[in-house]
Amino acid sequence: MTQIVNKVREGRPHIVDAIKNGEIAIVINTVGSQAESIADSHSIRAGVLQCKVFTQTTLAGAEALVEGVKSFDHCEVYTLQGLHEGSGENLAE
């Protein structure tokens, strides 16, 4: 699910509140050159580091992330033990 969240400077509740409340799983945060954008970015980076939330800060990284997430429906998960034994137990089934 995606949701639009306030920037820090737009008032509460904002993105850092959502990060600290555990409502955010992944953050894509690109920064403009304006001082306000840089200040917001600093607050967001501090929040994701404190709460251990995955973040991407470049468009190239964000594009790769999106492609990876889209491929989740097409991946199969196996146990290492099953692969080693030759049974290849598929955890996705």
C-alpha positions as CSV (number, residue, x, y, z in Angstrom):
1,M,0.0,0.0,0.0
2,T,1.2,3.5,-0.7
3,Q,0.2,6.6,1.1
4,I,1.0,10.3,0.8
5,V,2.5,11.6,4.1
6,N,3.3,15.2,5.1
7,K,6.8,16.5,4.8
8,V,8.4,17.5,8.1
9,R,7.9,21.2,7.3
10,E,4.2,20.7,6.5
11,G,3.3,19.8,10.1
12,R,2.3,16.8,12.1
13,P,1.6,14.0,11.5
14,H,4.6,13.9,9.1
15,I,6.9,11.3,7.6
16,V,9.2,11.1,10.7
17,D,6.2,10.4,12.9
18,A,5.1,7.6,10.6
19,I,8.6,6.1,10.6
20,K,8.8,6.2,14.4
21,N,5.3,4.7,14.7
22,G,6.3,1.7,12.6
23,E,3.9,2.7,9.8
24,I,6.6,2.9,7.1
25,A,8.5,-0.2,5.7
26,I,10.5,1.5,2.9
27,V,11.5,5.1,2.3
28,I,12.6,6.6,-1.0
29,N,14.1,10.0,-0.2
30,T,15.7,12.1,-2.8
31,V,16.9,15.6,-1.9
32,G,16.6,18.8,-3.8
33,S,18.9,21.7,-3.4
34,Q,16.7,23.9,-1.3
35,A,17.6,24.4,2.4
36,E,14.1,23.2,3.5
37,S,14.5,19.9,1.5
38,I,17.9,19.4,3.0
39,A,16.6,19.9,6.5
40,D,13.7,17.5,5.9
41,S,16.1,15.0,4.4
42,H,18.3,15.1,7.5
43,S,15.3,14.5,9.8
44,I,14.1,11.6,7.6
45,R,17.6,10.0,7.5
46,A,17.9,10.3,11.3
47,G,14.4,8.6,11.7
48,V,15.1,5.7,9.3
49,L,18.5,5.0,11.0
50,Q,17.0,5.1,14.5
51,C,14.1,2.8,13.5
52,K,16.1,0.6,11.1
53,V,13.8,1.3,8.1
54,F,15.2,0.5,4.7
55,T,15.8,3.6,2.6
56,Q,16.9,4.6,-0.9
57,T,18.3,8.0,-1.6
58,T,18.9,7.9,-5.4
59,L,16.5,7.5,-8.3
60,A,18.6,4.7,-9.7
61,G,18.4,2.9,-6.4
62,A,14.7,3.5,-6.2
63,E,14.2,2.1,-9.7
64,A,16.1,-1.0,-8.8
65,L,14.1,-1.4,-5.6
66,V,10.8,-1.2,-7.5
67,E,12.0,-3.8,-10.0
68,G,13.0,-6.1,-7.2
69,V,9.7,-5.7,-5.3
70,K,7.8,-6.4,-8.6
71,S,9.7,-9.7,-9.0
72,F,8.6,-11.0,-5.5
73,D,5.6,-12.6,-7.1
74,H,7.8,-14.6,-9.4
75,C,10.4,-15.9,-6.9
76,E,10.6,-19.2,-5.1
77,V,12.0,-19.7,-1.7
78,Y,13.9,-22.8,-0.7
79,T,15.5,-24.0,2.5
80,L,19.3,-24.3,2.4
81,Q,19.0,-27.6,4.1
82,G,16.6,-28.9,1.4
83,L,18.9,-27.7,-1.4
84,H,21.9,-29.4,0.4
85,E,20.0,-32.6,0.8
86,G,18.8,-32.5,-2.8
87,S,15.1,-32.4,-1.9
88,G,14.8,-28.7,-2.8
89,E,11.9,-28.1,-0.4
90,N,10.0,-25.0,-1.7
91,L,8.8,-22.8,1.2
92,A,6.5,-20.8,-1.1
93,E,4.1,-23.7,-1.5
